[in-house]
Amino acid sequence: MAHTAQIVGKVEYREGDGPNIVIRPGPVKVETGLNDATLSWVDEEVRGSAAMPLADFKRYVTEGKIKLAA
């Protein structure tokens, strides 16, 4: 199911075994699956996307760092 959300705090994801990467504040599109959430965004001409475990996504929402659109 797709949602629109706003990144309003420090939200990070990890690519493989690499370091944490911060997602810039602003609007994102969120697609949730059974085990993960995929966030995608457009920053001027650059498109970005990140997948994170669903538990991490829910934690960011609970902490108020990601605000889901009503």
N, CA, C and O atoms as a Tinker XYZ file with bonds, in Angstrom:
   280  protein
     1  N      0.838000   -1.169000    0.000000    73     2
     2  CA     0.000000    0.000000    0.000000    64     1     3
     3  C      0.892000    1.245000    0.000000    63     2     4     5
     4  O      1.862000    1.304000    0.755000    81     3
     5  N      0.582000    2.217000   -0.819000    73     3     6
     6  CA     1.391000    3.426000   -0.951000    64     5     7
     7  C      0.857000    4.537000   -0.043000    63     6     8     9
     8  O     -0.352000    4.723000    0.089000    81     7
     9  N      1.777000    5.261000    0.572000    73     7    10
    10  CA     1.455000    6.391000    1.442000    64     9    11
    11  C      2.342000    7.568000    1.052000    63    10    12    13
    12  O      3.418000    7.393000    0.482000    81    11
    13  N      1.875000    8.752000    1.366000    73    11    14
    14  CA     2.712000    9.937000    1.277000    64    13    15
    15  C      3.120000   10.286000    2.700000    63    14    16    17
    16  O      2.306000   10.213000    3.621000    81    15
    17  N      4.364000   10.661000    2.877000    73    15    18
    18  CA     4.866000   10.986000    4.213000    64    17    19
    19  C      5.853000   12.137000    4.125000    63    18    20    21
    20  O      6.255000   12.563000    3.042000    81    19
    21  N      6.228000   12.622000    5.291000    73    19    22
    22  CA     7.182000   13.722000    5.403000    64    21    23
    23  C      8.282000   13.293000    6.369000    63    22    24    25
    24  O      8.000000   12.869000    7.489000    81    23
    25  N      9.528000   13.404000    5.935000    73    23    26
    26  CA    10.661000   13.173000    6.832000    64    25    27
    27  C     10.882000   14.473000    7.600000    63    26    28    29
    28  O     11.147000   15.514000    6.999000    81    27
    29  N     10.772000   14.414000    8.941000    73    27    30
    30  CA    10.905000   15.626000    9.748000    64    29    31
    31  C     11.995000   15.501000   10.813000    63    30    32    33
    32  O     12.236000   16.447000   11.563000    81    31
    33  N     12.646000   14.360000   10.886000    73    31    34
    34  CA    13.721000   14.143000   11.847000    64    33    35
    35  C     14.836000   13.360000   11.184000    63    34    36    37
    36  O     14.821000   13.153000    9.971000    81    35
    37  N     15.799000   12.926000   11.973000    73    35    38
    38  CA    16.923000   12.159000   11.432000    64    37    39
    39  C     16.479000   10.717000   11.165000    63    38    40    41
    40  O     16.237000    9.941000   12.090000    81    39
    41  N     16.380000   10.383000    9.877000    73    39    42
    42  CA    15.982000    9.045000    9.441000    64    41    43
    43  C     17.134000    8.477000    8.627000    63    42    44    45
    44  O     17.611000    9.110000    7.685000    81    43
    45  N     17.579000    7.276000    8.997000    73    43    46
    46  CA    18.726000    6.662000    8.335000    64    45    47
    47  C     18.364000    5.290000    7.780000    63    46    48    49
    48  O     17.450000    4.622000    8.264000    81    47
    49  N     19.100000    4.893000    6.758000    73    47    50
    50  CA    19.000000    3.538000    6.223000    64    49    51
    51  C     20.405000    3.054000    5.928000    63    50    52    53
    52  O     21.355000    3.836000    5.927000    81    51
    53  N     20.528000    1.768000    5.680000    73    51    54
    54  CA    21.849000    1.188000    5.422000    64    53    55
    55  C     21.776000    0.403000    4.114000    63    54    56    57
    56  O     20.852000   -0.381000    3.897000    81    55
    57  N     22.754000    0.624000    3.256000    73    55    58
    58  CA    22.878000   -0.151000    2.015000    64    57    59
    59  C     23.838000   -1.298000    2.271000    63    58    60    61
    60  O     25.043000   -1.090000    2.407000    81    59
    61  N     23.301000   -2.511000    2.338000    73    59    62
    62  CA    24.149000   -3.676000    2.591000    64    61    63
    63  C     24.846000   -3.559000    3.929000    63    62    64    65
    64  O     24.211000   -3.276000    4.944000    81    63
    65  N     26.157000   -3.778000    3.932000    73    63    66
    66  CA    26.944000   -3.688000    5.157000    64    65    67
    67  C     27.600000   -2.325000    5.322000    63    66    68    69
    68  O     28.450000   -2.143000    6.194000    81    67
    69  N     27.207000   -1.366000    4.485000    73    67    70
    70  CA    27.824000   -0.045000    4.521000    64    69    71
    71  C     27.356000    0.788000    5.700000    63    70    72    73
    72  O     26.592000    0.318000    6.544000    81    71
    73  N     27.821000    2.032000    5.752000    73    71    74
    74  CA    27.453000    2.930000    6.857000    64    73    75
    75  C     26.002000    3.406000    6.721000    63    74    76    77
    76  O     25.397000    3.293000    5.654000    81    75
    77  N     25.460000    3.934000    7.808000    73    75    78
    78  CA    24.124000    4.520000    7.757000    64    77    79
    79  C     24.149000    5.757000    6.868000    63    78    80    81
    80  O     25.116000    6.517000    6.859000    81    79
    81  N     23.067000    5.938000    6.122000    73    79    82
    82  CA    22.912000    7.091000    5.235000    64    81    83
    83  C     21.654000    7.834000    5.674000    63    82    84    85
    84  O     20.604000    7.221000    5.868000    81    83
    85  N     21.759000    9.149000    5.830000    73    83    86
    86  CA    20.630000    9.963000    6.266000    64    85    87
    87  C     19.764000   10.318000    5.059000    63    86    88    89
    88  O     20.273000   10.707000    4.008000    81    87
    89  N     18.454000   10.179000    5.226000    73    87    90
    90  CA    17.494000   10.617000    4.205000    64    89    91
    91  C     17.183000   12.074000    4.492000    63    90    92    93
    92  O     16.848000   12.430000    5.622000    81    91
    93  N     17.291000   12.907000    3.487000    73    91    94
    94  CA    17.085000   14.335000    3.673000    64    93    95
    95  C     15.629000   14.614000    4.084000    63    94    96    97
    96  O     14.729000   13.872000    3.692000    81    95
    97  N     15.391000   15.682000    4.871000    73    95    98
    98  CA    14.024000   16.050000    5.256000    64    97    99
    99  C     13.206000   16.424000    4.022000    63    98   100   101
   100  O     13.744000   16.952000    3.049000    81    99
   101  N     11.916000   16.152000    4.068000    73    99   102
   102  CA    11.025000   16.507000    2.980000    64   101   103
   103  C     10.064000   15.386000    2.660000    63   102   104   105
   104  O     10.009000   14.381000    3.368000    81   103
   105  N      9.301000   15.562000    1.583000    73   103   106
   106  CA     8.280000   14.582000    1.224000    64   105   107
   107  C      8.880000   13.296000    0.653000    63   106   108   109
   108  O      9.891000   13.320000   -0.049000    81   107
   109  N      8.233000   12.180000    0.971000    73   107   110
   110  CA     8.617000   10.874000    0.436000    64   109   111
   111  C      7.350000   10.085000    0.126000    63   110   112   113
   112  O      6.285000   10.333000    0.691000    81   111
   113  N      7.493000    9.139000   -0.778000    73   111   114
   114  CA     6.447000    8.166000   -1.056000    64   113   115
   115  C      6.874000    6.886000   -0.347000    63   114   116   117
   116  O      8.042000    6.500000   -0.410000    81   115
   117  N      5.934000    6.227000    0.327000    73   115   118
   118  CA     6.244000    5.024000    1.095000    64   117   119
   119  C      5.417000    3.860000    0.580000    63   118   120   121
   120  O      4.192000    3.943000    0.492000    81   119
   121  N      6.094000    2.779000    0.243000    73   119   122
   122  CA     5.449000    1.522000   -0.127000    64   121   123
   123  C      5.795000    0.516000    0.963000    63   122   124   125
   124  O      6.972000    0.245000    1.199000    81   123
   125  N      4.791000   -0.040000    1.629000    73   123   126
   126  CA     5.060000   -1.003000    2.677000    64   125   127
   127  C      4.731000   -2.411000    2.203000    63   126   128   129
   128  O      3.749000   -2.633000    1.495000    81   127
   129  N      5.567000   -3.350000    2.606000    73   127   130
   130  CA     5.361000   -4.759000    2.324000    64   129   131
   131  C      5.224000   -5.508000    3.632000    63   130   132   133
   132  O      5.028000   -4.899000    4.684000    81   131
   133  N      5.324000   -6.803000    3.573000    73   131   134
   134  CA     5.206000   -7.612000    4.778000    64   133   135
   135  C      6.376000   -7.407000    5.728000    63   134   136   137
   136  O      6.198000   -7.412000    6.947000    81   135
   137  N      7.584000   -7.224000    5.170000    73   135   138
   138  CA     8.783000   -7.151000    5.997000    64   137   139
   139  C      9.543000   -5.841000    5.922000    63   138   140   141
   140  O     10.397000   -5.573000    6.768000    81   139
   141  N      9.244000   -5.012000    4.911000    73   139   142
   142  CA    10.025000   -3.794000    4.770000    64   141   143
   143  C      9.191000   -2.642000    4.233000    63   142   144   145
   144  O      8.057000   -2.821000    3.789000    81   143
   145  N      9.781000   -1.461000    4.286000    73   143   146
   146  CA     9.181000   -0.251000    3.733000    64   145   147
   147  C     10.198000    0.352000    2.769000    63   146   148   149
   148  O     11.387000    0.439000    3.076000    81   147
   149  N      9.717000    0.764000    1.610000    73   147   150
   150  CA    10.571000    1.428000    0.631000    64   149   151
   151  C     10.150000    2.884000    0.542000    63   150   152   153
   152  O      8.994000    3.194000    0.255000    81   151
   153  N     11.100000    3.773000    0.790000    73   151   154
   154  CA    10.860000    5.208000    0.711000    64   153   155
   155  C     11.508000    5.728000   -0.561000    63   154   156   157
   156  O     12.644000    5.371000   -0.871000    81   155
   157  N     10.794000    6.566000   -1.298000    73   155   158
   158  CA    11.366000    7.156000   -2.511000    64   157   159
   159  C     11.092000    8.653000   -2.507000    63   158   160   161
   160  O     10.091000    9.116000   -1.960000    81   159
   161  N     12.005000    9.403000   -3.130000    73   159   162
   162  CA    11.902000   10.851000   -3.128000    64   161   163
   163  C     12.582000   11.413000   -4.367000    63   162   164   165
   164  O     13.357000   10.732000   -5.039000    81   163
   165  N     12.270000   12.677000   -4.650000    73   163   166
   166  CA    12.907000   13.417000   -5.738000    64   165   167
   167  C     13.512000   14.665000   -5.119000    63   166   168   169
   168  O     12.833000   15.418000   -4.420000    81   167
   169  N     14.793000   14.874000   -5.383000    73   167   170
   170  CA    15.518000   16.033000   -4.872000    64   169   171
   171  C     16.076000   16.763000   -6.085000    63   170   172   173
   172  O     17.150000   16.427000   -6.585000    81   171
   173  N     15.336000   17.770000   -6.555000    73   171   174
   174  CA    15.628000   18.459000   -7.807000    64   173   175
   175  C     15.618000   17.435000   -8.936000    63   174   176   177
   176  O     14.554000   16.899000   -9.248000    81   175
   177  N     16.750000   17.142000   -9.557000    73   175   178
   178  CA    16.775000   16.190000  -10.670000    64   177   179
   179  C     17.220000   14.790000  -10.242000    63   178   180   181
   180  O     17.326000   13.889000  -11.074000    81   179
   181  N     17.476000   14.612000   -8.957000    73   179   182
   182  CA    17.969000   13.333000   -8.449000    64   181   183
   183  C     16.841000   12.575000   -7.768000    63   182   184   185
   184  O     16.132000   13.116000   -6.920000    81   183
   185  N     16.684000   11.313000   -8.153000    73   183   186
   186  CA    15.699000   10.445000   -7.510000    64   185   187
   187  C     16.433000    9.523000   -6.555000    63   186   188   189
   188  O     17.499000    8.998000   -6.876000    81   187
   189  N     15.853000    9.332000   -5.378000    73   187   190
   190  CA    16.452000    8.441000   -4.396000    64   189   191
   191  C     15.440000    7.444000   -3.889000    63   190   192   193
   192  O     14.233000    7.676000   -3.956000    81   191
   193  N     15.931000    6.345000   -3.385000    73   191   194
   194  CA    15.056000    5.369000   -2.747000    64   193   195
   195  C     15.853000    4.593000   -1.711000    63   194   196   197
   196  O     17.072000    4.449000   -1.812000    81   195
   197  N     15.136000    4.101000   -0.721000    73   195   198
   198  CA    15.766000    3.351000    0.360000    64   197   199
   199  C     14.776000    2.332000    0.889000    63   198   200   201
   200  O     13.587000    2.616000    1.032000    81   199
   201  N     15.278000    1.148000    1.175000    73   199   202
   202  CA    14.464000    0.120000    1.810000    64   201   203
   203  C     14.957000   -0.052000    3.241000    63   202   204   205
   204  O     16.159000   -0.015000    3.505000    81   203
   205  N     14.021000   -0.240000    4.154000    73   203   206
   206  CA    14.376000   -0.469000    5.545000    64   205   207
   207  C     13.408000   -1.489000    6.136000    63   206   208   209
   208  O     12.278000   -1.624000    5.667000    81   207
   209  N     13.849000   -2.197000    7.155000    73   207   210
   210  CA    12.947000   -3.138000    7.820000    64   209   211
   211  C     11.685000   -2.406000    8.305000    63   210   212   213
   212  O     11.758000   -1.259000    8.746000    81   211
   213  N     10.550000   -3.067000    8.219000    73   211   214
   214  CA     9.289000   -2.466000    8.632000    64   213   215
   215  C      9.327000   -2.028000   10.096000    63   214   216   217
   216  O      8.733000   -1.009000   10.447000    81   215
   217  N     10.008000   -2.774000   10.945000    73   215   218
   218  CA    10.117000   -2.402000   12.361000    64   217   219
   219  C     10.817000   -1.055000   12.516000    63   218   220   221
   220  O     10.407000   -0.241000   13.343000    81   219
   221  N     11.867000   -0.806000   11.733000    73   219   222
   222  CA    12.567000    0.486000   11.791000    64   221   223
   223  C     11.659000    1.611000   11.322000    63   222   224   225
   224  O     11.613000    2.674000   11.942000    81   223
   225  N     10.931000    1.382000   10.226000    73   223   226
   226  CA    10.007000    2.389000    9.704000    64   225   227
   227  C      8.959000    2.744000   10.761000    63   226   228   229
   228  O      8.697000    3.921000   11.008000    81   227
   229  N      8.365000    1.733000   11.379000    73   227   230
   230  CA     7.349000    1.976000   12.402000    64   229   231
   231  C      7.930000    2.729000   13.597000    63   230   232   233
   232  O      7.255000    3.572000   14.187000    81   231
   233  N      9.175000    2.430000   13.955000    73   231   234
   234  CA     9.834000    3.141000   15.050000    64   233   235
   235  C      9.998000    4.621000   14.710000    63   234   236   237
   236  O      9.735000    5.483000   15.549000    81   235
   237  N     10.432000    4.921000   13.482000    73   235   238
   238  CA    10.580000    6.320000   13.061000    64   237   239
   239  C      9.235000    7.048000   13.096000    63   238   240   241
   240  O      9.177000    8.218000   13.473000    81   239
   241  N      8.150000    6.363000   12.705000    73   239   242
   242  CA     6.818000    6.975000   12.756000    64   241   243
   243  C      6.429000    7.229000   14.208000    63   242   244   245
   244  O      5.954000    8.315000   14.541000    81   243
   245  N      6.625000    6.241000   15.069000    73   243   246
   246  CA     6.291000    6.383000   16.489000    64   245   247
   247  C      7.085000    7.509000   17.136000    63   246   248   249
   248  O      6.552000    8.250000   17.962000    81   247
   249  N      8.351000    7.641000   16.766000    73   247   250
   250  CA     9.207000    8.699000   17.321000    64   249   251
   251  C      8.897000   10.070000   16.732000    63   250   252   253
   252  O      9.441000   11.070000   17.201000    81   251
   253  N      8.031000   10.144000   15.708000    73   251   254
   254  CA     7.678000   11.411000   15.087000    64   253   255
   255  C      8.672000   11.902000   14.061000    63   254   256   257
   256  O      8.586000   13.051000   13.627000    81   255
   257  N      9.615000   11.064000   13.659000    73   255   258
   258  CA    10.622000   11.462000   12.667000    64   257   259
   259  C     10.099000   11.315000   11.237000    63   258   260   261
   260  O     10.595000   11.959000   10.312000    81   259
   261  N      9.090000   10.456000   11.073000    73   259   262
   262  CA     8.371000   10.334000    9.808000    64   261   263
   263  C      6.908000   10.582000   10.130000    63   262   264   265
   264  O      6.335000    9.933000   11.005000    81   263
   265  N      6.308000   11.524000    9.417000    73   263   266
   266  CA     4.894000   11.838000    9.619000    64   265   267
   267  C      4.126000   11.386000    8.383000    63   266   268   269
   268  O      4.382000   11.846000    7.270000    81   267
   269  N      3.178000   10.477000    8.601000    73   267   270
   270  CA     2.343000    9.996000    7.502000    64   269   271
   271  C      1.275000   11.029000    7.193000    63   270   272   273
   272  O      0.723000   11.651000    8.101000    81   271
   273  N      0.980000   11.214000    5.903000    73   271   274
   274  CA    -0.077000   12.136000    5.498000    64   273   275
   275  C     -1.427000   11.511000    5.835000    63   274   276   277
   276  O     -1.597000   10.295000    5.752000    81   275
   277  N     -2.363000   12.340000    6.207000    73   275   278
   278  CA    -3.701000   11.849000    6.583000    64   277   279
   279  C     -4.511000   11.422000    5.380000    63   278   280
   280  O     -5.654000   10.987000    5.527000    81   279
